[in-house]
Amino acid sequence: MTTQIADLSTERKAEIKEIVCDILDLDLDEVTDTSLFKEEHDADSLRTIEILSAMERTFDIALEQAELSRMTNLAGVYAVVAEAEGK
């Protein structure tokens, strides 16, 4: 998983973070790669689904809803997107 996260460019990570912060209605500096969406930012499951949908639309990838369980923080979103783009 670490290798796949590293495969994402700095620009791609920044774009993902911006999308996530927009959906969660947070400032960029409020979210770290490891801060938990639900526990630390009060995101509900609908927000996570919105993040998944936004990743699919923005990057033209297909993601399974099973991936939602991994998308608990930015690092998880990075990994899911990197794996989907690597297929």
C-alpha positions as CSV (number, residue, x, y, z in Angstrom):
1,M,0.0,0.0,0.0
2,T,2.8,2.5,0.8
3,T,4.3,2.1,-2.6
4,Q,0.9,2.8,-4.3
5,I,0.5,6.0,-2.2
6,A,3.9,7.1,-3.2
7,D,2.9,6.6,-6.8
8,L,0.5,9.5,-6.6
9,S,2.0,12.8,-7.6
10,T,2.0,15.7,-5.2
11,E,-0.4,17.5,-7.4
12,R,-2.8,14.5,-7.4
13,K,-2.7,14.3,-3.6
14,A,-3.3,18.0,-3.4
15,E,-6.3,17.7,-5.7
16,I,-7.7,14.8,-3.7
17,K,-7.3,16.7,-0.4
18,E,-9.0,19.8,-1.9
19,I,-12.0,17.7,-3.0
20,V,-12.2,15.9,0.4
21,C,-12.0,19.2,2.3
22,D,-14.7,20.7,0.1
23,I,-17.0,17.8,0.8
24,L,-16.3,17.8,4.5
25,D,-16.5,21.6,4.6
26,L,-13.1,21.9,6.2
27,D,-10.1,24.1,5.6
28,L,-7.1,22.4,4.0
29,D,-5.0,22.8,7.2
30,E,-7.6,21.1,9.3
31,V,-7.1,17.7,7.6
32,T,-3.9,15.6,7.7
33,D,-3.2,12.4,5.8
34,T,-4.0,10.4,8.9
35,S,-6.8,12.4,10.6
36,L,-10.0,10.3,10.7
37,F,-13.0,11.7,8.8
38,K,-15.6,10.4,11.1
39,E,-14.0,10.5,14.5
40,E,-12.0,13.8,14.1
41,H,-14.1,15.7,11.5
42,D,-17.6,14.5,12.3
43,A,-18.2,13.1,8.8
44,D,-21.1,10.8,8.3
45,S,-21.4,7.8,6.0
46,L,-23.1,10.0,3.3
47,R,-20.0,12.2,3.2
48,T,-17.8,9.2,2.6
49,I,-20.1,8.1,-0.3
50,E,-19.8,11.7,-1.7
51,I,-16.0,11.4,-1.5
52,L,-16.1,8.1,-3.4
53,S,-18.4,9.5,-6.1
54,A,-16.2,12.6,-6.4
55,M,-13.1,10.5,-6.9
56,E,-14.9,8.5,-9.6
57,R,-16.1,11.6,-11.5
58,T,-12.9,13.6,-11.2
59,F,-10.4,10.9,-12.1
60,D,-12.6,8.8,-14.4
61,I,-12.2,5.6,-12.3
62,A,-14.6,3.0,-11.0
63,L,-14.6,2.3,-7.3
64,E,-16.4,-0.5,-5.5
65,Q,-18.5,0.5,-2.5
66,A,-16.5,-2.0,-0.5
67,E,-13.7,0.5,-0.7
68,L,-15.6,2.9,1.6
69,S,-14.3,1.0,4.7
70,R,-10.7,1.9,3.7
71,M,-11.5,5.6,3.0
72,T,-11.4,6.7,6.6
73,N,-8.7,9.3,6.1
74,L,-6.7,10.9,3.2
75,A,-4.1,8.1,3.2
76,G,-6.9,5.6,2.6
77,V,-8.4,7.7,-0.2
78,Y,-4.9,8.0,-1.8
79,A,-4.4,4.2,-1.7
80,V,-7.9,3.5,-3.2
81,V,-7.4,6.0,-6.0
82,A,-3.8,4.8,-6.7
83,E,-5.0,1.2,-6.9
84,A,-7.9,2.1,-9.2
85,E,-5.6,4.1,-11.5
86,G,-3.1,1.2,-11.6
87,K,-5.6,-1.2,-13.0
